[in-house]
C-alpha cells in the first residue's frame, strides 16, 4: 500500500466498518497491497471484509464489481456471495482525515484452500479445472447487463497503470516506447461478444481456493472489459514466474506448454475458444509484464525492495526492453 494511504488508515476507521456490517471486533489481516483485506467474524462464522481507498477505486467501480460478482453467482459460478451492511448497502463509505474515502464491502469466505505453485496438487488436473472455471466465467459474462443504477464497469485501457510515464523511471525511455507499442497492438484487436467482455483479469493461483473438485475464485477488484484471451494468459504467466527461475528458460517453455495444453482442454468444456487466441497470448503475456512493472514501481518504494524483488523487476524490464513474452512456445 502507498504510504500516503497507509497513513490515513487507522483503528477508528476499521472499527466503524465492522460496526456497519454487524461484525465482531476480532479481525485477522490478510493483505494490504492494493486493498485492506481482513478475515472478520459474525456469530463465530468467518467473512471477508475489504476496504478500498478512493485513490484506487471510486464507489461506482466498487458497486459495478459487486454487481458482476452477483451475476456470476446467479449463473452457478463459485464466487463469493456479497452481503449488505446493517443499512442494506452492498458498499459503505467512510471519510478519511484528508477528506478522501474508504469503501467497505463484505463477502463470504471461499471454500477450499490455497494451492502453492510448488505443491504436488499444482498439476494437470488442477490446470484443467482452472481452465474450465475460466471458460464458465467467460460464458456467463456474455449474458451480463449491469443492474439498474449500476454504472458500466471500466475498460482495460482505463487502467491508471497504463499511464506508463507516470510510473516507469524517467530514464527508461526504451521501456516506455516498447510498452506503448504493445498497448497499441492490443488496442487494435477486434472485439465481439465471443472474445470481449467483463473478465476477472487476475485469475492466478493466489486468487482462488481449491477443494479437490472445484475452484473457488475471489478478488475481483481488477475486473474490467477486456479480451477473454487475457484471462488465459494471466494464469500461464504467474504459474511460470512464481514456479521456475528465469535462468531455466527451457524448463519454463516445457512447463508452459504442459500448463497451457491442460488449461485449454478444460476451457473448451465450458466455452468456445476466442478467435485468434493463439496469436494473442504472447501479446497479453507482454501486457502483464508492462502492468506488473508499473504496479511494483507504484506500490513499493525503492528503499522497501529486497534483492529478490529487484531481480524480478530487472527480469521484467529485460523482457520489455527486448519485446519478448515470458515464454516462447508453439501454441
N, C-alpha and C positions, 0 to 999 in steps of 0.2 A: 504494500500500500504506500502511496506517496506520503511523504512526511507531513505535508500540509493537511491532508485528510486525517492522518492518524492523530494529529494534534487536536482535531475537533472532536474525535470520538471519545466518549467518557462513560463512566458507570451510570450517570444520571440518564443519559440517552438510552442506554441498554435497558435499564430498569423500566423506563417509560414504555418502551416497545413490549417488554414482557407483560406489563400490565394491560396494554391494549389488546393483546392476544390471549389474555387469561392464563398466562403461563407461570410456572413456579420460578422462584428466584435462582434455583440451581441451573447453571449452564456449563457446557463444555465447548470451548472454542475450537473450531475445526479448520478455519482458514481465514486469511486476511490479505490475499493477493490483489484481487480486483473488487471483492466484496467481503464484508464481515459475515462469516457463516458460523452458526452455533447449533449444537445439539441442545434442545430445550425439552421441557417436560410438562405434561398436564395429566394429573391423576396417575402419575407414575409411568405414563406412556411417552416414548420419545418422539419428538418432532424436530424438524429442521427450520430454523429461522435465519433469514438472510437480510442483512442491512446493506443498502446500496447508497453511496453518496451521489449527490446531484451532478458532480463533475464527471461521473461515469455514465449514468443514465438519468433521464427525466421520468416523471411519473407516467406519462403516456407510454414510454418504452417499457417500463415495468409491467404496466397493465396489458400491453399487447403480448408480451412474453407469456404471462399467466393465461391469457385468453387462448393462445395457441396450444399451450400445455393441456388445457381443459378439453380442447378439441381432440387432441391425440388420445387423451384418456377416454373420451367418449367413443373412440374408434377401437378400443380394446388394447391400446399400447400400454406397456407397463412403465408409465411415467408418474412422478409423484402427484398425488391429489393435492389441490390447493385449498387452504382453509381460510375462511374470513375471520376478521377481527371480532371483538366483542360488539362493535358497532356495525358489523356486517360488511366491512370493506375488505377487498382482497389485498389492498396495499394501504399502509398507513404512512403519514408524513410527520416528521418532527424536525423543527428548525434547529440549526446549529448556531454556535456563538457568532459566526461571521455572516449570518443570515442566509447561508446555503442550507441544504436539506439532506436528511437521510430518509430513505424509504424502506419500510419493513414489510416482509411477507412471510407466510408460514406454509410449510409443505409437510407431507407425510415423509417419514424416513424410509428410504428404499430398502427392499428386502435383499438378501444375499450378502455377499462380501466382496471386497476389493480383490482383484487378481493381479499379482505382480507380473511384470513382463519377464521375470526370470523364474517364475513358478512352472511346475510341471503341467499345471492346468492351462497355461498360456500356450495352447496347441491348436491344431486344425479344427477340432470340434468347436472350440470357442470362436475361432475366426469365422466359421460357417454361421454360427448363431448370431454373431456380431453383424455379419453381412445381411442375414435375414431380417434382423431387427431394424437395420438401417433402411432396407428395402420397404419394410412395412411402414416406417415413418414417412418415406417419400410417397408411397401410395396414398397414405391418409392425408397428406398435405395437399394433394391435388383437389380435394373437396373442401378445403378450408376457406371460409369467408369470415372476416372479422365480425364479432358480435356488435350489436347496436351500441354506439358510444365509444367503441374502441378504434383508435387510430391505427392505420396500417403500419405493420412492422417495417423498420428501416431496411434499406437495400444494402448489400455488401459494400458498395462503394461510398456509402455514407460514413463508414468507419473512420473515426479520427486517426487511427493508426496508419491509414494510408496517406496521411499528410507527411510524407517521407522526410522532407526537410526539417520538419518540426522536431523529429526525434533522432534522426541519424546525425552523427558528428559532422560538423560543417566541412571538415577536411576530406570526407569520404565521398567526393563528387561522383566517382565511378559507380559506387554502390547505389547512389541516388538515381543516376541515369539508368542503370540496368533495372532497378526496381520499377521505375516508371515505365520502362519498355514492356515488362511482363504484365503490369497492370493494364496497359493499353491493349495488349493482345487479348487479355481476358475480356476486357470491355467490349470487344468486337464479336465475341462468341454469340451464336444465335440463341434466342430464348423462346421456349414454348412450355405449355403446361406439363409436358412429359420430361423436361430436363431442367426446369427452373421453378422455384417456389420457396416457401419458408423451410429452412433446414436447420438442424442443430448447429452445424458448423464446427463442432469441437468434440466429436464422439471418440475421445481417446480412452484408454483403459482406466484413467483416473476419474472418469465421469460416468461410470456405471458400476453396479454390483452384479454379481453372477451367483445364482443359487444351484448351479449344476444343470439346470434345464432352461432357464430363462434369463435374459439380460434385462436389468432394470436401470434405465438411463435417467440421469439427473443433470443439473447445472445447464439450464437453457439460456443463460444470460447473454450468450453471443448469437442466439438465433437471429437469422436475417433472411431476406430474399436473396437467394444465391443459386448457383448451378448445383444440381444433385451430385455431379462428379466431385465437388469439393468434399462432400461427406464420405466419398470413397477414398480420396487421397489423404485426408487427415488421420484416420486410423492407421493407415500404412506408414505415414510419416513418423508418428510418435512411437509406434511399435519398434521402428528401426532405431531412432535416435536415442531412445532410452535403454535399448537392449544390446546394441552392438556398437563398439567404438568405431570412430571414423577411419582409424588405421586399418580396419578389417573390411576393406571395400568388397572383396569377393564374397565374404560371408553376408554382408549387407544385401548384396544383389541376390544371393541364393535364398536368404530368408524372405526378402521382399517378394520374390516370385511365389514362394510357398504360401505366404500370407495372402497375397492378392488372389491367387487361384482359389483358395478356400473361401475367402470373403465373397468373391463374385459368385461362386457356386451357391452360397447361402442367399445372397441378394436376389438372384434370379428366381428363387422360390416365392418371393413376395412382390417383386416389381420388375418390369422390363428395364433393361439397362438403357440409360440415356444415349441417344445418338452421339457419336464422336467421343465417347468417354475415354477410349484408349489414347487418343491424341491429346486429350485434355488433362489426363492425370499428371504428366510431367509439369504442365503449367501450374496446376494447383499445388503441387509439391513445392515449386519455387515460390508461389504466393505465400505459403505457410512460412518459409524462411524469411520472407520480406516482412510479414506481420510480426513474427516472433522476435526478430531483431529489433523492431520498433518498440514492442511492449517491454522487452528487457531493458532497453535504454530508458523508457518512460518510468517503469516501476522500481528499478533497482539502481540506486546511486552508485557511481564508480567506487566509492570507498566501502560499499557493502558487498561488492562482488568478490567471491572467493576464487581460487585458482581454477577449480572445476568449471565454474560458470564462465570465467574469462576464456577458457579453452573452447567451450561450447560456442560462445559468441564469435570467436575468431573462426571456428569451423563454419558457422553460418555465413559470416562475412565472405569467406573464401568462395563459397558456392555462389553467392550473389555476384561477386566480382567476376566469376567465370561463367555465369549464367548456366549453372548446372543444377539439376534436381538432386535430391539426397541419394537416389539410386538410379542406376542405368540398366533397365531390363527391357526385354522384348515382351510387350503386353499382347 
